[in-house]
Amino acid sequence: MERALIGIDLGGTNIKSVLLDPATGRVLHAARTDTQAGSGVKAVVSNIVSAIARQQAVAKNQRRHCLAIGVGSAGLVDRGTVRNSPNLPGWQGAVPLSRLLGKELAGSGIPIVVENDVNAMVLAEQRLGAARGCRQVVGLTLGTGVGGGIIIDGRLYRGCRGGAGELGHTVISEDGPPCLCGNRGCLEALVGAAAIVARYRGRDPGTRGKRPGTTVAMISAAARRGDRRAVAALRETGRLLGVGLANIVNTFDPEMIVIGGGVAGAGGLILEPAVREMERRAMPYNAAHVRVRRAGLGPQAGAIGAALAAADGIARGDGRGRAR
Ligand SMILES: [Zn+2]
């Protein structure tokens, strides 16, 4: 019997799911459903269970045996428990997601592994995407928040409690603008979407969007039309991102830094000045070897990576208790 993995990407708006062939890395089936984050933890868990059930039905139709289920979630994920997930209201405390799902799916006997969503995305890019073939990889997602994931010798590095890779909250400017994490001058506070919009409007990046409307996509489009203010805002954002990249390059000496997330859609407008600044600041030997690339797998990367993380977890012996 052929095998399959189920991957779930739990977002604030959507739950994306894939059925993945572990032998080829091919997505056999993909689906998307509303998270209904506002309806509370129970409703969200029930929606995840439905998404899993649909993929299980597809696997059954294809006569495939499901090896494992991986769920990628925002927030700090420590041994199956999600902490401080910022985009899910009611999840500010600790939600034992692995245990809750295990209870719902107890009959299936399929192990469940919960992973941080950015870790999952970076794992997918390292195994199947832009960083395929690289063993030392750091990934960043640029969006409203700035997330990070670290792969050392081909495996995710989680730290001792799942908190490693918070590269968005490394300090770039000691007395810089306040960050939502409580610190000042974090990479996220300087290159997150709100900071880019504020910079474009000529305001201090610390001021958070009172007037909705302008998006980074609009600023990128304006820059491509030659709008100088937009070009300057993205170039300065890229320069500050480059300071962060230099720190990453000096710390990890990666083969590749993969950059994903919506803001990465600005492409070279941000990434070219970022690479220039990184090359100016990082140790020359490291800077000469590292490649900086945009993520290649698109919006399914998180779900694909969750499935891969589950397979890795099973190999390690995680998720064995099903209802841990
Ligand atoms: Zn921060």
Boltz pocket constraint, residues with backbone or C-beta under 6 A from the ligand:
constraints:
  - pocket:
      binder: B
      contacts: [[A, 168], [A, 169], [A, 170], [A, 179], [A, 180], [A, 181], [A, 182], [A, 183], [A, 184], [A, 186], [A, 188], [A, 189]]
      max_distance: 6.0
